[in-house]
Amino acid sequence: QLRKNGASAARYSSLADQLLSKHPKHLPLLLECLEFACRHSKDDGSPMEADARKNSVVAAADALVATLELDGIAQYFGVQHDSENPVVKKETKEMEERRHALRLALLRKAAVLADMVSAEGASEDAKASTMQAVEELRRWVPSPDAVKEEERDLLALTLSRHEACRNRTGAALEVLRKRLALRVSDSAKRQQLLRKCCKLYSRLGWNHWALNTEELMHRDFPVDLSPL
């Protein structure tokens, strides 16, 4: 509630720390802390520094993952269960919530790291951290169907950046084109994916494709000019 009401970071962190000290493994609380870590703006509305945001997201994601028994989750979903048994149904729901939280934490961590290495001059250590994070993500998210629809644009962007970091520009472009072909992204996310496509086209030397994509964006997302 504090996050939605625009509480200051200091006030939010103070309350979160108090609650976590009493309920260190409370999944909804850990997910809430992860969402707060993913914010893009400071209290005054100015953008968060990229490195500070990265550290905050990684810490929150790691804290959540540390509370989960990964082997237990993997083993549970490795066999079939009686879907008619009320006790089993309740247990399955709880395990699905844990698996979803795990996948979300791994995605947010990989996404913020991939965002950092997409910038020019990323260090080799940063690239290595991204590779490791994406490899762990892929163990638990083998396909886009493994995450909710609202997370699939972020997944596509993350995997594309990972491929670009490996100098696999064609593979990076393929990830985005597959997602865009579904035409299910909202306007803001579709524009973000298209802008990334433009950069990849240019990297490949396909300037005509980059130009065509830019024209497509101008057509589908015209600039709203206020009357004089």
C-alpha positions in Angstrom: 0.0 0.0 0.0 2.9 2.4 0.8 4.3 1.9 -2.7 1.0 2.7 -4.4 0.5 5.7 -2.2 3.9 7.1 -3.2 5.6 6.8 0.2 9.2 7.9 0.4 11.9 5.3 -0.1 13.1 5.8 3.5 9.7 5.2 4.9 9.0 2.3 2.7 12.4 0.6 3.5 11.9 1.2 7.3 8.5 -0.6 7.3 9.7 -3.3 4.9 12.7 -4.1 7.1 10.5 -4.3 10.2 8.1 -6.7 8.5 10.9 -8.8 7.0 12.5 -9.2 10.4 9.3 -10.8 11.7 8.3 -12.6 8.5 11.5 -13.3 6.5 10.0 -15.9 4.2 6.6 -14.3 3.6 6.3 -14.6 -0.2 3.9 -11.7 -0.9 6.1 -9.4 1.2 9.2 -10.4 -0.7 7.4 -9.9 -4.0 6.3 -6.5 -2.9 9.9 -5.6 -2.0 11.0 -6.8 -5.5 8.4 -4.6 -7.2 9.5 -1.6 -5.2 13.2 -2.3 -6.1 12.2 -2.2 -9.8 10.9 1.3 -9.7 12.5 3.7 -12.2 12.1 7.0 -10.3 13.3 8.5 -7.0 11.0 10.3 -4.5 11.4 13.6 -6.4 10.5 12.1 -9.7 14.0 12.1 -11.1 15.3 8.9 -12.7 17.0 6.3 -10.6 20.7 5.9 -11.3 21.1 2.7 -13.4 23.7 1.2 -11.1 21.8 1.9 -8.0 18.6 0.4 -9.5 20.5 -2.7 -10.6 22.0 -3.3 -7.2 18.5 -2.9 -5.6 16.8 -5.3 -8.0 19.5 -7.9 -7.8 19.5 -7.8 -3.9 15.7 -8.1 -3.8 15.6 -10.9 -6.3 18.4 -12.8 -4.5 16.7 -12.4 -1.2 13.5 -13.9 -2.5 15.2 -16.8 -4.3 17.1 -17.6 -1.1 13.9 -18.4 0.8 12.8 -21.0 -1.8 13.7 -24.7 -1.9 14.6 -24.9 -5.6 15.2 -28.7 -5.6 11.8 -29.2 -3.9 10.0 -27.1 -6.5 11.7 -28.9 -9.3 11.0 -32.3 -7.9 7.3 -31.4 -7.2 6.6 -30.5 -10.8 8.6 -33.4 -12.1 5.7 -35.8 -11.5 1.9 -35.9 -11.9 -0.4 -35.2 -9.0 -4.0 -36.0 -8.2 -5.8 -32.9 -9.3 -9.1 -34.0 -7.6 -7.7 -34.4 -4.1 -8.4 -31.2 -2.1 -5.2 -31.5 -0.1 -3.1 -32.0 -3.2 -4.9 -29.1 -4.9 -4.0 -26.8 -2.1 -0.4 -28.0 -2.1 -0.2 -27.6 -5.9 -1.5 -24.0 -5.7 1.2 -23.1 -3.1 3.9 -24.7 -5.1 2.8 -22.9 -8.2 2.9 -19.6 -6.3 6.5 -20.3 -5.3 7.5 -21.3 -8.8 5.9 -18.1 -10.2 7.7 -16.0 -7.6 11.0 -17.7 -8.5 10.5 -17.2 -12.2 9.6 -13.5 -11.7 12.6 -12.9 -9.4 15.0 -14.5 -11.9 13.5 -12.5 -14.8 13.7 -9.2 -13.0 17.3 -9.9 -12.1 18.3 -11.0 -15.6 16.5 -8.0 -17.1 18.2 -5.4 -15.0 21.6 -6.9 -15.7 20.9 -7.3 -19.4 19.8 -3.7 -19.5 23.2 -2.6 -18.1 25.3 -4.6 -20.6 23.2 -3.3 -23.5 25.0 0.1 -23.0 28.3 0.7 -24.7 31.5 -0.1 -22.8 30.0 -2.7 -20.4 32.7 -4.5 -18.4 33.5 -8.2 -18.8 32.4 -8.8 -15.2 29.0 -7.2 -16.0 28.7 -9.4 -19.1 29.6 -12.5 -17.1 27.0 -11.7 -14.4 24.4 -11.3 -17.1 25.3 -14.6 -18.8 25.0 -16.4 -15.5 21.7 -14.8 -14.6 20.1 -15.6 -18.0 21.3 -19.2 -17.8 19.6 -19.6 -14.5 16.5 -17.9 -15.9 16.3 -20.3 -18.8 16.5 -23.3 -16.5 13.2 -22.2 -15.0 11.7 -20.3 -18.0 12.2 -22.6 -21.0 9.6 -20.7 -23.1 7.5 -17.6 -22.9 4.5 -19.7 -21.8 6.3 -20.2 -18.5 5.6 -16.6 -17.4 2.5 -14.5 -17.4 1.5 -12.6 -20.5 2.4 -9.2 -19.0 6.0 -10.4 -18.4 6.6 -11.7 -21.9 7.8 -8.4 -23.5 10.4 -8.0 -20.7 11.4 -11.6 -21.3 11.9 -11.1 -25.0 13.8 -7.9 -24.5 16.1 -9.6 -21.9 16.8 -12.6 -24.0 17.5 -10.4 -27.1 19.9 -8.3 -25.1 21.6 -11.5 -23.9 22.1 -12.7 -27.5 23.4 -9.3 -28.6 25.9 -9.4 -25.7 27.1 -12.7 -27.1 27.5 -11.0 -30.6 24.6 -13.1 -31.9 22.8 -10.2 -33.5 20.6 -12.4 -35.8 19.4 -14.4 -32.8 18.8 -11.3 -30.8 16.6 -9.9 -33.7 14.7 -13.2 -34.1 13.6 -13.1 -30.4 12.1 -9.7 -30.9 10.5 -10.4 -34.2 8.8 -13.5 -32.8 7.3 -11.5 -30.0 6.2 -8.6 -32.2 4.6 -11.1 -34.7 2.1 -12.0 -32.0 0.8 -8.4 -31.9 -0.3 -8.6 -28.3 2.1 -6.0 -26.7 0.7 -2.7 -25.6 1.8 0.5 -27.4 4.6 1.4 -25.0 6.1 -2.0 -25.0 5.7 -2.5 -28.7 7.6 0.7 -29.3 10.4 -0.4 -27.0 10.7 -3.7 -28.9 10.7 -1.9 -32.3 13.3 0.6 -31.2 15.6 -2.3 -30.2 14.9 -3.9 -33.6 16.1 -0.7 -35.3 19.4 -0.8 -33.4 19.9 -4.4 -34.3 19.1 -3.8 -38.0 21.7 -1.0 -38.0 24.3 -3.2 -36.4 23.8 -5.7 -39.1 24.1 -3.0 -41.7 20.5 -3.4 -42.8 19.8 0.3 -42.9 16.8 -0.1 -45.2 15.1 -2.3 -42.6 15.9 0.1 -39.8 14.4 2.9 -41.9 11.3 0.9 -42.7 10.8 0.1 -39.0 11.2 3.8 -38.1 8.5 4.7 -40.7 6.3 2.0 -39.2 6.7 3.5 -35.8 5.8 6.9 -37.1 2.7 5.5 -38.7 1.5 3.4 -35.8 2.6 5.8 -33.0 2.3 9.4 -34.4 3.6 12.2 -32.3 0.9 14.1 -30.6 1.5 17.8 -31.4 -0.4 20.2 -29.2 -2.1 23.1 -31.1 -0.3 26.4 -31.0 
